[in-house]
């Protein structure tokens, strides 16, 4: 009986440390701060995925592009295309729909891949030229660095990666998306 008690006590300690650690980490991060305003018409069009935290869908993506088109009803038709496994791999296309939160900023969306679930999608950095963007999630599980062209200069890439790290992301979890256009 004493042995069972010791095992239960050890499991309880592990559980407390695990749960306490999780809640501590979640509480240590400040809430994301989306950009003040996104002009949706300027934001529309193609964005090359420069780096991201890969999902099971795009972990082997090459030449990944996220294209946004504004629908008459105010939703965003998204077309995500990439070649799977290599530049000559099969072309994959996904078409989630974006729902802009009506808070006046146009910077917080719900992205719907499967009805009725709308995933958190926050534009947390957008340069004045609308040529660089960082999209993040409150959970800090996914992030995308995108640009209007397939590559960006190294110093600028480093600066944007530093912004992503400051948001609470681990740089090691990001994948630089291979882009080659001829």
MARLUM-995292 format. One record per residue (C-alpha): residue number from 1; y, x, z. Coordinates in pm, whole numbers, plus 50000, padded with zeros to 5 digits. Each point is the difference from the previous one (the first is absolute). Layout:
# MARLUM-995292
+-----+-------+-------+-------+
!  nr !    py !    px !    pz !
+-----+-------+-------+-------+
! NUM !     Y !     X !     Z !
...
+-----+-------+-------+-------+
//
This chain:
# MARLUM-995292
+-----+-------+-------+-------+
!  nr !    py !    px !    pz !
+-----+-------+-------+-------+
!   1 ! 50000 ! 50000 ! 50000 !
!   2 ! 50235 ! 50286 ! 50084 !
!   3 ! 49934 ! 50147 ! 49654 !
!   4 ! 50096 ! 49671 ! 49830 !
!   5 ! 50317 ! 49985 ! 50211 !
!   6 ! 50095 ! 50355 ! 49895 !
!   7 ! 49944 ! 49917 ! 49633 !
!   8 ! 50213 ! 49683 ! 50032 !
!   9 ! 50272 ! 50191 ! 50180 !
!  10 ! 50001 ! 50273 ! 49734 !
!  11 ! 50019 ! 49737 ! 49723 !
!  12 ! 50287 ! 49829 ! 50182 !
!  13 ! 50193 ! 50326 ! 50025 !
!  14 ! 49946 ! 50071 ! 49630 !
!  15 ! 50113 ! 49645 ! 49916 !
!  16 ! 50316 ! 50029 ! 50214 !
!  17 ! 50091 ! 50334 ! 49843 !
!  18 ! 49934 ! 49866 ! 49650 !
!  19 ! 50194 ! 49675 ! 50045 !
!  20 ! 50276 ! 50173 ! 50192 !
!  21 ! 50028 ! 50267 ! 49734 !
!  22 ! 50016 ! 49741 ! 49723 !
!  23 ! 50267 ! 49795 ! 50166 !
!  24 ! 50194 ! 50312 ! 50094 !
!  25 ! 49997 ! 50124 ! 49640 !
!  26 ! 50102 ! 49660 ! 49866 !
!  27 ! 50280 ! 49974 ! 50256 !
!  28 ! 50122 ! 50355 ! 49931 !
!  29 ! 50097 ! 49916 ! 49641 !
!  30 ! 50332 ! 49833 ! 49936 !
!  31 ! 49986 ! 49691 ! 49777 !
!  32 ! 50059 ! 50080 ! 49635 !
!  33 ! 50356 ! 49958 ! 49878 !
!  34 ! 50006 ! 49864 ! 49646 !
!  35 ! 50295 ! 50090 ! 49780 !
!  36 ! 50303 ! 49774 ! 50038 !
!  37 ! 49983 ! 49849 ! 49653 !
!  38 ! 49790 ! 50015 ! 49682 !
!  39 ! 50147 ! 49874 ! 49673 !
!  40 ! 49679 ! 49847 ! 49866 !
!  41 ! 50112 ! 50014 ! 49636 !
!  42 ! 50060 ! 50377 ! 50026 !
!  43 ! 49674 ! 50050 ! 50191 !
!  44 ! 49787 ! 49830 ! 49733 !
!  45 ! 49811 ! 50205 ! 49743 !
!  46 ! 49751 ! 50285 ! 50017 !
!  47 ! 49962 ! 50241 ! 50293 !
!  48 ! 49768 ! 50302 ! 49982 !
!  49 ! 49795 ! 50051 ! 50314 !
!  50 ! 50076 ! 50355 ! 50109 !
!  51 ! 49803 ! 49997 ! 50327 !
!  52 ! 49837 ! 49738 ! 50219 !
!  53 ! 49743 ! 49936 ! 50266 !
!  54 ! 49708 ! 49907 ! 49778 !
!  55 ! 49807 ! 49678 ! 50045 !
!  56 ! 49645 ! 49934 ! 49884 !
!  57 ! 50154 ! 49863 ! 49679 !
!  58 ! 50211 ! 50299 ! 49899 !
!  59 ! 49852 ! 50302 ! 50175 !
!  60 ! 49911 ! 50154 ! 49662 !
!  61 ! 50309 ! 49887 ! 49807 !
!  62 ! 50162 ! 50198 ! 49720 !
!  63 ! 50323 ! 49904 ! 49819 !
!  64 ! 50060 ! 49721 ! 50251 !
!  65 ! 50293 ! 49769 ! 49926 !
!  66 ! 50126 ! 49704 ! 50198 !
!  67 ! 50205 ! 49759 ! 49787 !
!  68 ! 50211 ! 49720 ! 50148 !
!  69 ! 50129 ! 49695 ! 49811 !
!  70 ! 50213 ! 49727 ! 50154 !
!  71 ! 49858 ! 49652 ! 49946 !
!  72 ! 50230 ! 49697 ! 49955 !
!  73 ! 49886 ! 49869 ! 50342 !
!  74 ! 50116 ! 50319 ! 50176 !
!  75 ! 49652 ! 50149 ! 50047 !
!  76 ! 49918 ! 50345 ! 49866 !
!  77 ! 49723 ! 50040 ! 49744 !
!  78 ! 49849 ! 50341 ! 50067 !
!  79 ! 49779 ! 50188 ! 49756 !
!  80 ! 49828 ! 50307 ! 50142 !
!  81 ! 49823 ! 50213 ! 49738 !
!  82 ! 49819 ! 50332 ! 50018 !
!  83 ! 49709 ! 50193 ! 49854 !
!  84 ! 49708 ! 50024 ! 50241 !
!  85 ! 49843 ! 50340 ! 50062 !
!  86 ! 50199 ! 50198 ! 49745 !
!  87 ! 50256 ! 49984 ! 49723 !
!  88 ! 49728 ! 49882 ! 49761 !
!  89 ! 49838 ! 49762 ! 50250 !
!  90 ! 49990 ! 49623 ! 49964 !
!  91 ! 50334 ! 49820 ! 50020 !
!  92 ! 50029 ! 49780 ! 50310 !
!  93 ! 50257 ! 49723 ! 50039 !
!  94 ! 50085 ! 49793 ! 50308 !
!  95 ! 50257 ! 49721 ! 50016 !
!  96 ! 50110 ! 49916 ! 50354 !
!  97 ! 50299 ! 49775 ! 50054 !
!  98 ! 50297 ! 50092 ! 50217 !
!  99 ! 50181 ! 49746 ! 50217 !
! 100 ! 50348 ! 50112 ! 50101 !
! 101 ! 50091 ! 49913 ! 50359 !
! 102 ! 50315 ! 49790 ! 49995 !
! 103 ! 50204 ! 50210 ! 50243 !
! 104 ! 50269 ! 50105 ! 49754 !
! 105 ! 49881 ! 50360 ! 49965 !
! 106 ! 49723 ! 49953 ! 49738 !
! 107 ! 49838 ! 50305 ! 50164 !
! 108 ! 49709 ! 49830 ! 50180 !
! 109 ! 49724 ! 49844 ! 49795 !
! 110 ! 49662 ! 49847 ! 50053 !
! 111 ! 49764 ! 50142 ! 49737 !
! 112 ! 49713 ! 49767 ! 49917 !
! 113 ! 49683 ! 50142 ! 49846 !
! 114 ! 49781 ! 49717 ! 50131 !
! 115 ! 50119 ! 49652 ! 50092 !
! 116 ! 50120 ! 49919 ! 50269 !
! 117 ! 50045 ! 50351 ! 50144 !
! 118 ! 50340 ! 50165 ! 49950 !
! 119 ! 50006 ! 50368 ! 50093 !
! 120 ! 50309 ! 50158 ! 50157 !
! 121 ! 50206 ! 50190 ! 49739 !
! 122 ! 50332 ! 50153 ! 50108 !
! 123 ! 50242 ! 50199 ! 49790 !
! 124 ! 50112 ! 50261 ! 50253 !
! 125 ! 50172 ! 50244 ! 49766 !
! 126 ! 50169 ! 49940 ! 49665 !
! 127 ! 50242 ! 50247 ! 49847 !
! 128 ! 50330 ! 49884 ! 49851 !
! 129 ! 49878 ! 50050 ! 49643 !
! 130 ! 49690 ! 49784 ! 50060 !
! 131 ! 49789 ! 50294 ! 49887 !
! 132 ! 49810 ! 50081 ! 50325 !
! 133 ! 49843 ! 49760 ! 50247 !
! 134 ! 49783 ! 50014 ! 50311 !
! 135 ! 49806 ! 49685 ! 50082 !
! 136 ! 49831 ! 49984 ! 50341 !
! 137 ! 49812 ! 49766 ! 50229 !
! 138 ! 50075 ! 49931 ! 50365 !
! 139 ! 49645 ! 50105 ! 50096 !
! 140 ! 50066 ! 50345 ! 49849 !
! 141 ! 49668 ! 49975 ! 49816 !
! 142 ! 50130 ! 50004 ! 49642 !
! 143 ! 50305 ! 50155 ! 49835 !
! 144 ! 50108 ! 50058 ! 49642 !
! 145 ! 50247 ! 50250 ! 49858 !
! 146 ! 50100 ! 49892 ! 49649 !
! 147 ! 50247 ! 50113 ! 49735 !
! 148 ! 50126 ! 49887 ! 49661 !
! 149 ! 49850 ! 50310 ! 49841 !
! 150 ! 49649 ! 50149 ! 50046 !
! 151 ! 50112 ! 50302 ! 50204 !
! 152 ! 50284 ! 50108 ! 50224 !
! 153 ! 50128 ! 50349 ! 50084 !
! 154 ! 49821 ! 50169 ! 50290 !
! 155 ! 50303 ! 50021 ! 50234 !
! 156 ! 50063 ! 49627 ! 49956 !
! 157 ! 49629 ! 49925 ! 50048 !
! 158 ! 50004 ! 50201 ! 50324 !
! 159 ! 50308 ! 49813 ! 50124 !
! 160 ! 49836 ! 49663 ! 49929 !
! 161 ! 49675 ! 50110 ! 50165 !
! 162 ! 50200 ! 50097 ! 50309 !
! 163 ! 50143 ! 49646 ! 50003 !
! 164 ! 49646 ! 49859 ! 49984 !
! 165 ! 49885 ! 50223 ! 50287 !
! 166 ! 50304 ! 49893 ! 50206 !
! 167 ! 49884 ! 49639 ! 49955 !
! 168 ! 49677 ! 50086 ! 50185 !
! 169 ! 49762 ! 50080 ! 49714 !
! 170 ! 49765 ! 50298 ! 49990 !
! 171 ! 50067 ! 50207 ! 49688 !
! 172 ! 49630 ! 50093 ! 49983 !
! 173 ! 49915 ! 49634 ! 49936 !
! 174 ! 50209 ! 49989 ! 49682 !
! 175 ! 49873 ! 50077 ! 49653 !
! 176 ! 50217 ! 50144 ! 49726 !
! 177 ! 49930 ! 49778 ! 49698 !
! 178 ! 49917 ! 50200 ! 49687 !
! 179 ! 50243 ! 49906 ! 49722 !
! 180 ! 49974 ! 50136 ! 49646 !
! 181 ! 50186 ! 49838 ! 49713 !
! 182 ! 50012 ! 50144 ! 49649 !
+-----+-------+-------+-------+
//
